[in-house]
C-alpha cells in the first residue's frame, strides 16, 4: 500500500502569532520584517550554550526562548561581547526569539531584531510554562503526515483503518458498521499525522463525512444519520486489509503470528482479511475490534488454546 508522505510541515512566525494558544498571549516586540521566517522544529530551545559562545549548538528552525537568566546575562556582559553574541544569533537559521516573564528586551537586542529581521516575541508566562504550551502546540502543528487510500472508522472505541483495492468493499462495510452504531471518520482518503508515538487520522476537510457508493453516488453520512454517526478524528489502533479471496493463497487461521503494519515509523497490529461470497465483513470487523480490545487487556484466545493443547499433549505423553 503506497503511503504518500507529505513534505515536512513548517509554520511561519506570523501564523504562530495569530494561531498560538491564547494563554501564551504572544505579542510582537520587534522584527516585523521577518514574520515569514519558518519554524521547522517542534521543540523550543533555550540558547544558553550559544550565549556562552557556542553558536553552533543552535538547532536550525527552532524557536529560541530567552528567560530571566538569558536576559540578565545579556545585560551583564560588555557591549562589544553582547553585540557579537546577538550577531551570531542572527547569523544562525533561527525563526524567532521569545522573551518570557514579560521581560524588557535589551536595546541592543531590539536593534539587532530590527536590523536582522528576526521577530522578537514576548509572553507574560514563565519560561517553563511558555515552553510547555508552545511545545505542545508546535508538536501538533508540525506533526509529520501521510495520506492513505482507505477508510477510518471508530468501532467500540478502536480506531480501525480499513485498506484494500478500489471496489473491494471498504465503503459498503463501513456503511453497515455505521448502521450498527459505529462512527465514520473518513472514507476514501485518510490523512494520518504522527504526534509523539500516536497516529491520529482525519479526513480532508472538503470531503469530510462524505462517502462514495457505486450505483448511488456521493452521500453525506452526517446528514443521513446525524452527528452521532461521525467523528472528526480518531487515533489509529488497528489496520485491516480487505483482500479478494485467492484459492492458492495461505491465510492465517490461528492468529498466533501477530503481523504489524508500519505508518510513519509506528507499528500497528495488522490483519489481512480475505473477502469472498458469504463473508459478512462488518461483523468480522466488529469481532476484530473486540478481539483487539481483549488483547490489550492481556487475553489472547489463540495463545491460550495453544497452551491448553500443549498441556494436554504433555499429560498424555
Order of alpha helices (4+ residues) and beta strands (2+ residues): beta-beta-alpha-beta-beta-alpha-beta-alpha-alpha-beta-alpha-beta-alpha-beta-beta-beta-alpha-beta-beta-beta-beta-beta-alpha-beta-beta-beta-beta-alpha-alpha
